[in-house]
Amino acid sequence: MSKTEAKRTNVLLTGFDPFDREAINPSWEAVRALDGWKTGGATVHARQMPCVFGDAIEALANAMDELKPQLVLCIGQAGGRSEITPERIAINIDDGRIADNAGHQPIDLPVVAGAPAAYFSTLPIKAMVRDLRAAGIPSSVSNSAGTFVCNHIFYGLMHRIATHPVAGLPGLRGGFIHIPYLPEQAARFPGAPSMSLATMTEALRIAVATALAVKQDVAETGGQLH
């Protein structure tokens, strides 16, 4: 490895292709808008993931092998949410309320057989929420990433970080962030909240910058009563 390669910091951002009869997925639209963006000596690389159980984790592993990133943020759509929500925990369960894009609908199956019940995000999720709110962007910590492909890839990411350390890249961190519908999606669901693509893209800029700068998360309340 050359000195230039050793000093390079890669950030992997992933978003999903559209699913559940949607024509667009805000996670991919926001992520691809940041492809090639540089901040603090780091370069962001965007990759689209298939909304398919199993295939999503395989595609993520391939992207990580290619880029050898120091930071990985997987992004997903959470229709009905009104805020940018960094996820706290990934659980080892696939339980599809709907089928994925390949027609698979696993019920009560582990993401990884024999692996731990859950993994916590290693992102500074509370610092992210703090910085997003300071920028005027609605945000809160989420304590459930669901049981669909979003949680599936989140768990796969954290399991890979825990079990496949990359030589020469100590301190690899990762996690998952859910984002709301775009306005053109919410227009089809009267009363559903939405957020502009420009705001979501700026939110991801802030999230990446915070994750690169903050090594120890802040001790601020982020809990919920239910």
PyMOL commands that place a pseudoatom at each C-alpha (Angstrom):
pseudoatom trace, name=CA, resn=MET, resi=1, chain=A, elem=C, hetatm=0, pos=[0.000, 0.000, 0.000]
pseudoatom trace, name=CA, resn=SER, resi=2, chain=A, elem=C, hetatm=0, pos=[1.375, 3.417, -0.971]
pseudoatom trace, name=CA, resn=LYS, resi=3, chain=A, elem=C, hetatm=0, pos=[1.500, 6.389, 1.395]
pseudoatom trace, name=CA, resn=THR, resi=4, chain=A, elem=C, hetatm=0, pos=[-1.270, 8.004, -0.649]
pseudoatom trace, name=CA, resn=GLU, resi=5, chain=A, elem=C, hetatm=0, pos=[-3.484, 4.945, -0.286]
pseudoatom trace, name=CA, resn=ALA, resi=6, chain=A, elem=C, hetatm=0, pos=[-2.701, 4.703, 3.429]
pseudoatom trace, name=CA, resn=LYS, resi=7, chain=A, elem=C, hetatm=0, pos=[-3.830, 8.280, 4.001]
pseudoatom trace, name=CA, resn=ARG, resi=8, chain=A, elem=C, hetatm=0, pos=[-7.005, 7.963, 1.951]
pseudoatom trace, name=CA, resn=THR, resi=9, chain=A, elem=C, hetatm=0, pos=[-10.241, 7.887, 3.922]
pseudoatom trace, name=CA, resn=ASN, resi=10, chain=A, elem=C, hetatm=0, pos=[-13.204, 6.325, 2.184]
pseudoatom trace, name=CA, resn=VAL, resi=11, chain=A, elem=C, hetatm=0, pos=[-16.788, 6.692, 3.349]
pseudoatom trace, name=CA, resn=LEU, resi=12, chain=A, elem=C, hetatm=0, pos=[-19.333, 4.248, 1.948]
pseudoatom trace, name=CA, resn=LEU, resi=13, chain=A, elem=C, hetatm=0, pos=[-22.924, 5.461, 1.701]
pseudoatom trace, name=CA, resn=THR, resi=14, chain=A, elem=C, hetatm=0, pos=[-25.549, 3.003, 0.536]
pseudoatom trace, name=CA, resn=GLY, resi=15, chain=A, elem=C, hetatm=0, pos=[-29.170, 3.507, -0.510]
pseudoatom trace, name=CA, resn=PHE, resi=16, chain=A, elem=C, hetatm=0, pos=[-31.819, 1.102, -1.766]
pseudoatom trace, name=CA, resn=ASP, resi=17, chain=A, elem=C, hetatm=0, pos=[-33.616, 0.752, -5.044]
pseudoatom trace, name=CA, resn=PRO, resi=18, chain=A, elem=C, hetatm=0, pos=[-37.377, 1.481, -4.987]
pseudoatom trace, name=CA, resn=PHE, resi=19, chain=A, elem=C, hetatm=0, pos=[-39.653, -1.092, -3.353]
pseudoatom trace, name=CA, resn=ASP, resi=20, chain=A, elem=C, hetatm=0, pos=[-43.300, -1.699, -2.446]
pseudoatom trace, name=CA, resn=ARG, resi=21, chain=A, elem=C, hetatm=0, pos=[-44.607, -0.272, -5.749]
pseudoatom trace, name=CA, resn=GLU, resi=22, chain=A, elem=C, hetatm=0, pos=[-42.736, 3.022, -5.340]
pseudoatom trace, name=CA, resn=ALA, resi=23, chain=A, elem=C, hetatm=0, pos=[-41.092, 4.574, -8.407]
pseudoatom trace, name=CA, resn=ILE, resi=24, chain=A, elem=C, hetatm=0, pos=[-38.341, 6.233, -6.392]
pseudoatom trace, name=CA, resn=ASN, resi=25, chain=A, elem=C, hetatm=0, pos=[-36.430, 5.630, -3.168]
pseudoatom trace, name=CA, resn=PRO, resi=26, chain=A, elem=C, hetatm=0, pos=[-35.253, 8.735, -1.279]
pseudoatom trace, name=CA, resn=SER, resi=27, chain=A, elem=C, hetatm=0, pos=[-32.368, 6.833, 0.250]
pseudoatom trace, name=CA, resn=TRP, resi=28, chain=A, elem=C, hetatm=0, pos=[-30.739, 6.299, -3.137]
pseudoatom trace, name=CA, resn=GLU, resi=29, chain=A, elem=C, hetatm=0, pos=[-31.575, 9.781, -4.399]
pseudoatom trace, name=CA, resn=ALA, resi=30, chain=A, elem=C, hetatm=0, pos=[-29.943, 11.414, -1.366]
pseudoatom trace, name=CA, resn=VAL, resi=31, chain=A, elem=C, hetatm=0, pos=[-26.959, 9.067, -1.300]
pseudoatom trace, name=CA, resn=ARG, resi=32, chain=A, elem=C, hetatm=0, pos=[-26.100, 9.356, -4.975]
pseudoatom trace, name=CA, resn=ALA, resi=33, chain=A, elem=C, hetatm=0, pos=[-26.197, 13.157, -4.707]
pseudoatom trace, name=CA, resn=LEU, resi=34, chain=A, elem=C, hetatm=0, pos=[-23.146, 12.861, -2.430]
pseudoatom trace, name=CA, resn=ASP, resi=35, chain=A, elem=C, hetatm=0, pos=[-21.104, 10.483, -4.579]
pseudoatom trace, name=CA, resn=GLY, resi=36, chain=A, elem=C, hetatm=0, pos=[-17.602, 11.936, -4.839]
pseudoatom trace, name=CA, resn=TRP, resi=37, chain=A, elem=C, hetatm=0, pos=[-18.182, 14.573, -2.139]
pseudoatom trace, name=CA, resn=LYS, resi=38, chain=A, elem=C, hetatm=0, pos=[-15.075, 15.281, -0.069]
pseudoatom trace, name=CA, resn=THR, resi=39, chain=A, elem=C, hetatm=0, pos=[-15.024, 16.414, 3.542]
pseudoatom trace, name=CA, resn=GLY, resi=40, chain=A, elem=C, hetatm=0, pos=[-12.236, 16.522, 6.083]
pseudoatom trace, name=CA, resn=GLY, resi=41, chain=A, elem=C, hetatm=0, pos=[-9.897, 14.481, 3.915]
pseudoatom trace, name=CA, resn=ALA, resi=42, chain=A, elem=C, hetatm=0, pos=[-12.534, 11.809, 3.266]
pseudoatom trace, name=CA, resn=THR, resi=43, chain=A, elem=C, hetatm=0, pos=[-14.245, 10.914, 0.012]
pseudoatom trace, name=CA, resn=VAL, resi=44, chain=A, elem=C, hetatm=0, pos=[-17.820, 9.646, -0.112]
pseudoatom trace, name=CA, resn=HIS, resi=45, chain=A, elem=C, hetatm=0, pos=[-18.660, 6.729, -2.389]
pseudoatom trace, name=CA, resn=ALA, resi=46, chain=A, elem=C, hetatm=0, pos=[-22.326, 5.943, -3.107]
pseudoatom trace, name=CA, resn=ARG, resi=47, chain=A, elem=C, hetatm=0, pos=[-23.574, 2.465, -3.922]
pseudoatom trace, name=CA, resn=GLN, resi=48, chain=A, elem=C, hetatm=0, pos=[-27.110, 1.263, -4.581]
pseudoatom trace, name=CA, resn=MET, resi=49, chain=A, elem=C, hetatm=0, pos=[-28.234, -1.864, -2.742]
pseudoatom trace, name=CA, resn=PRO, resi=50, chain=A, elem=C, hetatm=0, pos=[-30.980, -4.241, -3.906]
pseudoatom trace, name=CA, resn=CYS, resi=51, chain=A, elem=C, hetatm=0, pos=[-34.027, -4.345, -1.642]
pseudoatom trace, name=CA, resn=VAL, resi=52, chain=A, elem=C, hetatm=0, pos=[-33.687, -8.107, -1.429]
pseudoatom trace, name=CA, resn=PHE, resi=53, chain=A, elem=C, hetatm=0, pos=[-32.942, -10.270, 1.590]
pseudoatom trace, name=CA, resn=GLY, resi=54, chain=A, elem=C, hetatm=0, pos=[-29.514, -11.845, 1.282]
pseudoatom trace, name=CA, resn=ASP, resi=55, chain=A, elem=C, hetatm=0, pos=[-28.548, -10.000, -1.899]
pseudoatom trace, name=CA, resn=ALA, resi=56, chain=A, elem=C, hetatm=0, pos=[-28.347, -6.719, 0.014]
pseudoatom trace, name=CA, resn=ILE, resi=57, chain=A, elem=C, hetatm=0, pos=[-25.747, -8.059, 2.433]
pseudoatom trace, name=CA, resn=GLU, resi=58, chain=A, elem=C, hetatm=0, pos=[-23.782, -9.617, -0.421]
pseudoatom trace, name=CA, resn=ALA, resi=59, chain=A, elem=C, hetatm=0, pos=[-23.770, -6.331, -2.355]
pseudoatom trace, name=CA, resn=LEU, resi=60, chain=A, elem=C, hetatm=0, pos=[-22.682, -4.469, 0.769]
pseudoatom trace, name=CA, resn=ALA, resi=61, chain=A, elem=C, hetatm=0, pos=[-19.833, -6.922, 1.361]
pseudoatom trace, name=CA, resn=ASN, resi=62, chain=A, elem=C, hetatm=0, pos=[-18.675, -6.484, -2.238]
pseudoatom trace, name=CA, resn=ALA, resi=63, chain=A, elem=C, hetatm=0, pos=[-18.702, -2.694, -1.890]
pseudoatom trace, name=CA, resn=MET, resi=64, chain=A, elem=C, hetatm=0, pos=[-16.737, -2.889, 1.363]
pseudoatom trace, name=CA, resn=ASP, resi=65, chain=A, elem=C, hetatm=0, pos=[-14.183, -5.226, -0.211]
pseudoatom trace, name=CA, resn=GLU, resi=66, chain=A, elem=C, hetatm=0, pos=[-13.823, -2.812, -3.125]
pseudoatom trace, name=CA, resn=LEU, resi=67, chain=A, elem=C, hetatm=0, pos=[-13.524, 0.432, -1.169]
pseudoatom trace, name=CA, resn=LYS, resi=68, chain=A, elem=C, hetatm=0, pos=[-12.140, -0.686, 2.208]
pseudoatom trace, name=CA, resn=PRO, resi=69, chain=A, elem=C, hetatm=0, pos=[-13.987, 2.178, 3.890]
pseudoatom trace, name=CA, resn=GLN, resi=70, chain=A, elem=C, hetatm=0, pos=[-13.279, 3.565, 7.330]
pseudoatom trace, name=CA, resn=LEU, resi=71, chain=A, elem=C, hetatm=0, pos=[-16.933, 4.542, 7.751]
pseudoatom trace, name=CA, resn=VAL, resi=72, chain=A, elem=C, hetatm=0, pos=[-20.128, 2.945, 6.424]
pseudoatom trace, name=CA, resn=LEU, resi=73, chain=A, elem=C, hetatm=0, pos=[-23.587, 4.523, 6.605]
pseudoatom trace, name=CA, resn=CYS, resi=74, chain=A, elem=C, hetatm=0, pos=[-26.476, 2.556, 5.173]
pseudoatom trace, name=CA, resn=ILE, resi=75, chain=A, elem=C, hetatm=0, pos=[-29.552, 4.659, 4.424]
pseudoatom trace, name=CA, resn=GLY, resi=76, chain=A, elem=C, hetatm=0, pos=[-33.146, 3.534, 4.016]
pseudoatom trace, name=CA, resn=GLN, resi=77, chain=A, elem=C, hetatm=0, pos=[-36.659, 4.840, 3.459]
pseudoatom trace, name=CA, resn=ALA, resi=78, chain=A, elem=C, hetatm=0, pos=[-39.043, 5.002, 6.418]
pseudoatom trace, name=CA, resn=GLY, resi=79, chain=A, elem=C, hetatm=0, pos=[-42.379, 6.135, 5.013]
pseudoatom trace, name=CA, resn=GLY, resi=80, chain=A, elem=C, hetatm=0, pos=[-44.445, 7.722, 7.767]
pseudoatom trace, name=CA, resn=ARG, resi=81, chain=A, elem=C, hetatm=0, pos=[-41.521, 9.108, 9.745]
pseudoatom trace, name=CA, resn=SER, resi=82, chain=A, elem=C, hetatm=0, pos=[-41.097, 12.863, 9.832]
pseudoatom trace, name=CA, resn=GLU, resi=83, chain=A, elem=C, hetatm=0, pos=[-37.446, 13.056, 10.930]
pseudoatom trace, name=CA, resn=ILE, resi=84, chain=A, elem=C, hetatm=0, pos=[-33.944, 11.875, 10.085]
pseudoatom trace, name=CA, resn=THR, resi=85, chain=A, elem=C, hetatm=0, pos=[-33.561, 8.910, 12.427]
pseudoatom trace, name=CA, resn=PRO, resi=86, chain=A, elem=C, hetatm=0, pos=[-30.180, 7.314, 13.139]
pseudoatom trace, name=CA, resn=GLU, resi=87, chain=A, elem=C, hetatm=0, pos=[-30.847, 3.765, 14.302]
pseudoatom trace, name=CA, resn=ARG, resi=88, chain=A, elem=C, hetatm=0, pos=[-29.536, 2.528, 17.648]
pseudoatom trace, name=CA, resn=ILE, resi=89, chain=A, elem=C, hetatm=0, pos=[-29.746, -1.254, 17.235]
pseudoatom trace, name=CA, resn=ALA, resi=90, chain=A, elem=C, hetatm=0, pos=[-29.971, -4.016, 14.627]
pseudoatom trace, name=CA, resn=ILE, resi=91, chain=A, elem=C, hetatm=0, pos=[-31.691, -7.272, 15.566]
pseudoatom trace, name=CA, resn=ASN, resi=92, chain=A, elem=C, hetatm=0, pos=[-31.048, -10.757, 14.219]
pseudoatom trace, name=CA, resn=ILE, resi=93, chain=A, elem=C, hetatm=0, pos=[-34.445, -11.362, 12.671]
pseudoatom trace, name=CA, resn=ASP, resi=94, chain=A, elem=C, hetatm=0, pos=[-36.005, -11.248, 9.212]
pseudoatom trace, name=CA, resn=ASP, resi=95, chain=A, elem=C, hetatm=0, pos=[-39.799, -10.939, 9.341]
pseudoatom trace, name=CA, resn=GLY, resi=96, chain=A, elem=C, hetatm=0, pos=[-41.157, -9.457, 6.134]
pseudoatom trace, name=CA, resn=ARG, resi=97, chain=A, elem=C, hetatm=0, pos=[-44.509, -7.678, 6.372]
pseudoatom trace, name=CA, resn=ILE, resi=98, chain=A, elem=C, hetatm=0, pos=[-44.297, -7.528, 2.574]
pseudoatom trace, name=CA, resn=ALA, resi=99, chain=A, elem=C, hetatm=0, pos=[-42.215, -9.380, 0.019]
pseudoatom trace, name=CA, resn=ASP, resi=100, chain=A, elem=C, hetatm=0, pos=[-38.884, -7.970, -1.099]
pseudoatom trace, name=CA, resn=ASN, resi=101, chain=A, elem=C, hetatm=0, pos=[-38.121, -7.057, -4.708]
pseudoatom trace, name=CA, resn=ALA, resi=102, chain=A, elem=C, hetatm=0, pos=[-37.373, -10.688, -5.547]
pseudoatom trace, name=CA, resn=GLY, resi=103, chain=A, elem=C, hetatm=0, pos=[-40.634, -11.930, -4.053]
pseudoatom trace, name=CA, resn=HIS, resi=104, chain=A, elem=C, hetatm=0, pos=[-39.045, -13.317, -0.886]
pseudoatom trace, name=CA, resn=GLN, resi=105, chain=A, elem=C, hetatm=0, pos=[-40.914, -12.904, 2.393]
pseudoatom trace, name=CA, resn=PRO, resi=106, chain=A, elem=C, hetatm=0, pos=[-39.016, -14.603, 5.227]
pseudoatom trace, name=CA, resn=ILE, resi=107, chain=A, elem=C, hetatm=0, pos=[-40.885, -15.000, 8.499]
pseudoatom trace, name=CA, resn=ASP, resi=108, chain=A, elem=C, hetatm=0, pos=[-39.097, -15.260, 11.837]
pseudoatom trace, name=CA, resn=LEU, resi=109, chain=A, elem=C, hetatm=0, pos=[-35.742, -16.280, 10.357]
pseudoatom trace, name=CA, resn=PRO, resi=110, chain=A, elem=C, hetatm=0, pos=[-32.343, -15.111, 11.619]
pseudoatom trace, name=CA, resn=VAL, resi=111, chain=A, elem=C, hetatm=0, pos=[-30.313, -12.729, 9.496]
pseudoatom trace, name=CA, resn=VAL, resi=112, chain=A, elem=C, hetatm=0, pos=[-27.243, -14.783, 10.450]
pseudoatom trace, name=CA, resn=ALA, resi=113, chain=A, elem=C, hetatm=0, pos=[-27.836, -18.172, 12.045]
pseudoatom trace, name=CA, resn=GLY, resi=114, chain=A, elem=C, hetatm=0, pos=[-26.047, -18.619, 15.359]
pseudoatom trace, name=CA, resn=ALA, resi=115, chain=A, elem=C, hetatm=0, pos=[-24.965, -14.968, 15.553]
pseudoatom trace, name=CA, resn=PRO, resi=116, chain=A, elem=C, hetatm=0, pos=[-25.733, -12.573, 18.440]
pseudoatom trace, name=CA, resn=ALA, resi=117, chain=A, elem=C, hetatm=0, pos=[-29.318, -11.429, 18.986]
pseudoatom trace, name=CA, resn=ALA, resi=118, chain=A, elem=C, hetatm=0, pos=[-28.408, -7.807, 18.265]
pseudoatom trace, name=CA, resn=TYR, resi=119, chain=A, elem=C, hetatm=0, pos=[-25.657, -5.315, 17.508]
pseudoatom trace, name=CA, resn=PHE, resi=120, chain=A, elem=C, hetatm=0, pos=[-25.525, -1.656, 18.452]
pseudoatom trace, name=CA, resn=SER, resi=121, chain=A, elem=C, hetatm=0, pos=[-24.581, 0.983, 15.909]
pseudoatom trace, name=CA, resn=THR, resi=122, chain=A, elem=C, hetatm=0, pos=[-21.037, 2.262, 16.313]
pseudoatom trace, name=CA, resn=LEU, resi=123, chain=A, elem=C, hetatm=0, pos=[-21.958, 5.678, 14.909]
pseudoatom trace, name=CA, resn=PRO, resi=124, chain=A, elem=C, hetatm=0, pos=[-22.203, 8.688, 17.258]
pseudoatom trace, name=CA, resn=ILE, resi=125, chain=A, elem=C, hetatm=0, pos=[-25.971, 8.694, 16.849]
pseudoatom trace, name=CA, resn=LYS, resi=126, chain=A, elem=C, hetatm=0, pos=[-26.749, 11.218, 19.582]
pseudoatom trace, name=CA, resn=ALA, resi=127, chain=A, elem=C, hetatm=0, pos=[-24.118, 13.649, 18.346]
pseudoatom trace, name=CA, resn=MET, resi=128, chain=A, elem=C, hetatm=0, pos=[-25.631, 13.295, 14.878]
pseudoatom trace, name=CA, resn=VAL, resi=129, chain=A, elem=C, hetatm=0, pos=[-29.094, 14.153, 16.210]
pseudoatom trace, name=CA, resn=ARG, resi=130, chain=A, elem=C, hetatm=0, pos=[-27.646, 17.117, 18.103]
pseudoatom trace, name=CA, resn=ASP, resi=131, chain=A, elem=C, hetatm=0, pos=[-25.889, 18.471, 15.018]
pseudoatom trace, name=CA, resn=LEU, resi=132, chain=A, elem=C, hetatm=0, pos=[-28.866, 17.895, 12.733]
pseudoatom trace, name=CA, resn=ARG, resi=133, chain=A, elem=C, hetatm=0, pos=[-31.189, 19.729, 15.090]
pseudoatom trace, name=CA, resn=ALA, resi=134, chain=A, elem=C, hetatm=0, pos=[-28.680, 22.563, 15.405]
pseudoatom trace, name=CA, resn=ALA, resi=135, chain=A, elem=C, hetatm=0, pos=[-28.850, 22.890, 11.613]
pseudoatom trace, name=CA, resn=GLY, resi=136, chain=A, elem=C, hetatm=0, pos=[-32.648, 23.103, 11.744]
pseudoatom trace, name=CA, resn=ILE, resi=137, chain=A, elem=C, hetatm=0, pos=[-33.245, 19.567, 10.484]
pseudoatom trace, name=CA, resn=PRO, resi=138, chain=A, elem=C, hetatm=0, pos=[-35.747, 17.416, 12.424]
pseudoatom trace, name=CA, resn=SER, resi=139, chain=A, elem=C, hetatm=0, pos=[-34.000, 14.379, 13.870]
pseudoatom trace, name=CA, resn=SER, resi=140, chain=A, elem=C, hetatm=0, pos=[-34.249, 11.833, 16.657]
pseudoatom trace, name=CA, resn=VAL, resi=141, chain=A, elem=C, hetatm=0, pos=[-32.750, 8.513, 17.719]
pseudoatom trace, name=CA, resn=SER, resi=142, chain=A, elem=C, hetatm=0, pos=[-34.735, 5.484, 16.568]
pseudoatom trace, name=CA, resn=ASN, resi=143, chain=A, elem=C, hetatm=0, pos=[-34.724, 2.303, 18.626]
pseudoatom trace, name=CA, resn=SER, resi=144, chain=A, elem=C, hetatm=0, pos=[-36.139, 0.043, 15.926]
pseudoatom trace, name=CA, resn=ALA, resi=145, chain=A, elem=C, hetatm=0, pos=[-35.011, -0.382, 12.336]
pseudoatom trace, name=CA, resn=GLY, resi=146, chain=A, elem=C, hetatm=0, pos=[-37.934, -2.719, 11.679]
pseudoatom trace, name=CA, resn=THR, resi=147, chain=A, elem=C, hetatm=0, pos=[-37.602, -6.300, 10.453]
pseudoatom trace, name=CA, resn=PHE, resi=148, chain=A, elem=C, hetatm=0, pos=[-37.430, -5.757, 6.688]
pseudoatom trace, name=CA, resn=VAL, resi=149, chain=A, elem=C, hetatm=0, pos=[-34.373, -5.328, 4.441]
pseudoatom trace, name=CA, resn=CYS, resi=150, chain=A, elem=C, hetatm=0, pos=[-33.256, -2.142, 6.219]
pseudoatom trace, name=CA, resn=ASN, resi=151, chain=A, elem=C, hetatm=0, pos=[-32.692, -3.982, 9.486]
pseudoatom trace, name=CA, resn=HIS, resi=152, chain=A, elem=C, hetatm=0, pos=[-31.347, -6.939, 7.493]
pseudoatom trace, name=CA, resn=ILE, resi=153, chain=A, elem=C, hetatm=0, pos=[-28.516, -4.933, 5.893]
pseudoatom trace, name=CA, resn=PHE, resi=154, chain=A, elem=C, hetatm=0, pos=[-27.892, -3.024, 9.149]
pseudoatom trace, name=CA, resn=TYR, resi=155, chain=A, elem=C, hetatm=0, pos=[-27.413, -6.294, 11.017]
pseudoatom trace, name=CA, resn=GLY, resi=156, chain=A, elem=C, hetatm=0, pos=[-25.281, -7.682, 8.187]
pseudoatom trace, name=CA, resn=LEU, resi=157, chain=A, elem=C, hetatm=0, pos=[-23.068, -4.604, 8.301]
pseudoatom trace, name=CA, resn=MET, resi=158, chain=A, elem=C, hetatm=0, pos=[-22.531, -4.750, 12.045]
pseudoatom trace, name=CA, resn=HIS, resi=159, chain=A, elem=C, hetatm=0, pos=[-21.916, -8.500, 11.970]
pseudoatom trace, name=CA, resn=ARG, resi=160, chain=A, elem=C, hetatm=0, pos=[-19.291, -8.049, 9.264]
pseudoatom trace, name=CA, resn=ILE, resi=161, chain=A, elem=C, hetatm=0, pos=[-17.575, -5.273, 11.218]
pseudoatom trace, name=CA, resn=ALA, resi=162, chain=A, elem=C, hetatm=0, pos=[-17.559, -7.479, 14.324]
pseudoatom trace, name=CA, resn=THR, resi=163, chain=A, elem=C, hetatm=0, pos=[-16.308, -10.636, 12.614]
pseudoatom trace, name=CA, resn=HIS, resi=164, chain=A, elem=C, hetatm=0, pos=[-14.257, -9.494, 9.596]
pseudoatom trace, name=CA, resn=PRO, resi=165, chain=A, elem=C, hetatm=0, pos=[-11.794, -6.805, 10.730]
pseudoatom trace, name=CA, resn=VAL, resi=166, chain=A, elem=C, hetatm=0, pos=[-10.008, -5.219, 7.788]
pseudoatom trace, name=CA, resn=ALA, resi=167, chain=A, elem=C, hetatm=0, pos=[-6.235, -5.299, 8.062]
pseudoatom trace, name=CA, resn=GLY, resi=168, chain=A, elem=C, hetatm=0, pos=[-4.773, -1.810, 8.264]
pseudoatom trace, name=CA, resn=LEU, resi=169, chain=A, elem=C, hetatm=0, pos=[-8.160, -0.193, 8.965]
pseudoatom trace, name=CA, resn=PRO, resi=170, chain=A, elem=C, hetatm=0, pos=[-8.630, -0.223, 12.735]
pseudoatom trace, name=CA, resn=GLY, resi=171, chain=A, elem=C, hetatm=0, pos=[-11.708, 1.474, 14.096]
pseudoatom trace, name=CA, resn=LEU, resi=172, chain=A, elem=C, hetatm=0, pos=[-14.040, 0.795, 11.155]
pseudoatom trace, name=CA, resn=ARG, resi=173, chain=A, elem=C, hetatm=0, pos=[-17.459, 2.102, 12.213]
pseudoatom trace, name=CA, resn=GLY, resi=174, chain=A, elem=C, hetatm=0, pos=[-20.899, 1.810, 10.747]
pseudoatom trace, name=CA, resn=GLY, resi=175, chain=A, elem=C, hetatm=0, pos=[-24.625, 2.071, 11.200]
pseudoatom trace, name=CA, resn=PHE, resi=176, chain=A, elem=C, hetatm=0, pos=[-27.958, 2.863, 9.640]
pseudoatom trace, name=CA, resn=ILE, resi=177, chain=A, elem=C, hetatm=0, pos=[-30.089, 5.981, 9.147]
pseudoatom trace, name=CA, resn=HIS, resi=178, chain=A, elem=C, hetatm=0, pos=[-33.742, 6.086, 8.121]
pseudoatom trace, name=CA, resn=ILE, resi=179, chain=A, elem=C, hetatm=0, pos=[-35.096, 9.040, 6.151]
pseudoatom trace, name=CA, resn=PRO, resi=180, chain=A, elem=C, hetatm=0, pos=[-38.689, 10.113, 5.331]
pseudoatom trace, name=CA, resn=TYR, resi=181, chain=A, elem=C, hetatm=0, pos=[-40.652, 10.063, 2.099]
pseudoatom trace, name=CA, resn=LEU, resi=182, chain=A, elem=C, hetatm=0, pos=[-39.974, 12.647, -0.572]
pseudoatom trace, name=CA, resn=PRO, resi=183, chain=A, elem=C, hetatm=0, pos=[-42.879, 15.084, -1.126]
pseudoatom trace, name=CA, resn=GLU, resi=184, chain=A, elem=C, hetatm=0, pos=[-43.850, 13.431, -4.411]
pseudoatom trace, name=CA, resn=GLN, resi=185, chain=A, elem=C, hetatm=0, pos=[-44.244, 10.136, -2.558]
pseudoatom trace, name=CA, resn=ALA, resi=186, chain=A, elem=C, hetatm=0, pos=[-46.167, 11.589, 0.381]
pseudoatom trace, name=CA, resn=ALA, resi=187, chain=A, elem=C, hetatm=0, pos=[-48.597, 13.280, -2.008]
pseudoatom trace, name=CA, resn=ARG, resi=188, chain=A, elem=C, hetatm=0, pos=[-50.043, 9.828, -2.681]
pseudoatom trace, name=CA, resn=PHE, resi=189, chain=A, elem=C, hetatm=0, pos=[-50.677, 9.275, 1.041]
pseudoatom trace, name=CA, resn=PRO, resi=190, chain=A, elem=C, hetatm=0, pos=[-52.685, 12.208, 2.434]
pseudoatom trace, name=CA, resn=GLY, resi=191, chain=A, elem=C, hetatm=0, pos=[-51.341, 13.259, 5.819]
pseudoatom trace, name=CA, resn=ALA, resi=192, chain=A, elem=C, hetatm=0, pos=[-48.022, 11.452, 5.446]
pseudoatom trace, name=CA, resn=PRO, resi=193, chain=A, elem=C, hetatm=0, pos=[-44.965, 13.543, 6.389]
pseudoatom trace, name=CA, resn=SER, resi=194, chain=A, elem=C, hetatm=0, pos=[-42.163, 14.208, 3.922]
pseudoatom trace, name=CA, resn=MET, resi=195, chain=A, elem=C, hetatm=0, pos=[-38.844, 15.994, 3.547]
pseudoatom trace, name=CA, resn=SER, resi=196, chain=A, elem=C, hetatm=0, pos=[-37.227, 17.635, 0.538]
pseudoatom trace, name=CA, resn=LEU, resi=197, chain=A, elem=C, hetatm=0, pos=[-34.343, 15.925, -1.217]
pseudoatom trace, name=CA, resn=ALA, resi=198, chain=A, elem=C, hetatm=0, pos=[-32.149, 18.985, -0.598]
pseudoatom trace, name=CA, resn=THR, resi=199, chain=A, elem=C, hetatm=0, pos=[-32.779, 18.786, 3.148]
pseudoatom trace, name=CA, resn=MET, resi=200, chain=A, elem=C, hetatm=0, pos=[-32.142, 15.044, 3.282]
pseudoatom trace, name=CA, resn=THR, resi=201, chain=A, elem=C, hetatm=0, pos=[-28.934, 15.406, 1.296]
pseudoatom trace, name=CA, resn=GLU, resi=202, chain=A, elem=C, hetatm=0, pos=[-27.725, 18.139, 3.661]
pseudoatom trace, name=CA, resn=ALA, resi=203, chain=A, elem=C, hetatm=0, pos=[-28.665, 15.913, 6.596]
pseudoatom trace, name=CA, resn=LEU, resi=204, chain=A, elem=C, hetatm=0, pos=[-26.408, 13.170, 5.270]
pseudoatom trace, name=CA, resn=ARG, resi=205, chain=A, elem=C, hetatm=0, pos=[-23.569, 15.656, 4.830]
pseudoatom trace, name=CA, resn=ILE, resi=206, chain=A, elem=C, hetatm=0, pos=[-23.921, 16.582, 8.480]
pseudoatom trace, name=CA, resn=ALA, resi=207, chain=A, elem=C, hetatm=0, pos=[-24.204, 12.952, 9.564]
pseudoatom trace, name=CA, resn=VAL, resi=208, chain=A, elem=C, hetatm=0, pos=[-21.033, 11.986, 7.716]
pseudoatom trace, name=CA, resn=ALA, resi=209, chain=A, elem=C, hetatm=0, pos=[-19.081, 14.988, 9.033]
pseudoatom trace, name=CA, resn=THR, resi=210, chain=A, elem=C, hetatm=0, pos=[-20.197, 14.276, 12.591]
pseudoatom trace, name=CA, resn=ALA, resi=211, chain=A, elem=C, hetatm=0, pos=[-19.335, 10.591, 12.336]
pseudoatom trace, name=CA, resn=LEU, resi=212, chain=A, elem=C, hetatm=0, pos=[-15.847, 11.456, 11.102]
pseudoatom trace, name=CA, resn=ALA, resi=213, chain=A, elem=C, hetatm=0, pos=[-15.243, 14.070, 13.785]
pseudoatom trace, name=CA, resn=VAL, resi=214, chain=A, elem=C, hetatm=0, pos=[-16.861, 12.526, 16.872]
pseudoatom trace, name=CA, resn=LYS, resi=215, chain=A, elem=C, hetatm=0, pos=[-15.200, 9.379, 18.194]
pseudoatom trace, name=CA, resn=GLN, resi=216, chain=A, elem=C, hetatm=0, pos=[-17.001, 9.222, 21.556]
pseudoatom trace, name=CA, resn=ASP, resi=217, chain=A, elem=C, hetatm=0, pos=[-20.741, 9.843, 21.413]
pseudoatom trace, name=CA, resn=VAL, resi=218, chain=A, elem=C, hetatm=0, pos=[-22.287, 12.518, 23.616]
pseudoatom trace, name=CA, resn=ALA, resi=219, chain=A, elem=C, hetatm=0, pos=[-24.296, 11.569, 26.717]
pseudoatom trace, name=CA, resn=GLU, resi=220, chain=A, elem=C, hetatm=0, pos=[-27.647, 13.169, 25.943]
pseudoatom trace, name=CA, resn=THR, resi=221, chain=A, elem=C, hetatm=0, pos=[-31.132, 11.783, 26.316]
pseudoatom trace, name=CA, resn=GLY, resi=222, chain=A, elem=C, hetatm=0, pos=[-32.420, 9.987, 23.258]
pseudoatom trace, name=CA, resn=GLY, resi=223, chain=A, elem=C, hetatm=0, pos=[-34.735, 7.469, 24.827]
pseudoatom trace, name=CA, resn=GLN, resi=224, chain=A, elem=C, hetatm=0, pos=[-38.443, 6.953, 24.330]
pseudoatom trace, name=CA, resn=LEU, resi=225, chain=A, elem=C, hetatm=0, pos=[-41.342, 5.855, 26.519]
pseudoatom trace, name=CA, resn=HIS, resi=226, chain=A, elem=C, hetatm=0, pos=[-42.656, 3.410, 23.913]
for i in range(1, 226): cmd.bond("trace and resi %d" % i, "trace and resi %d" % (i + 1))
show_as sticks, trace
zoom trace
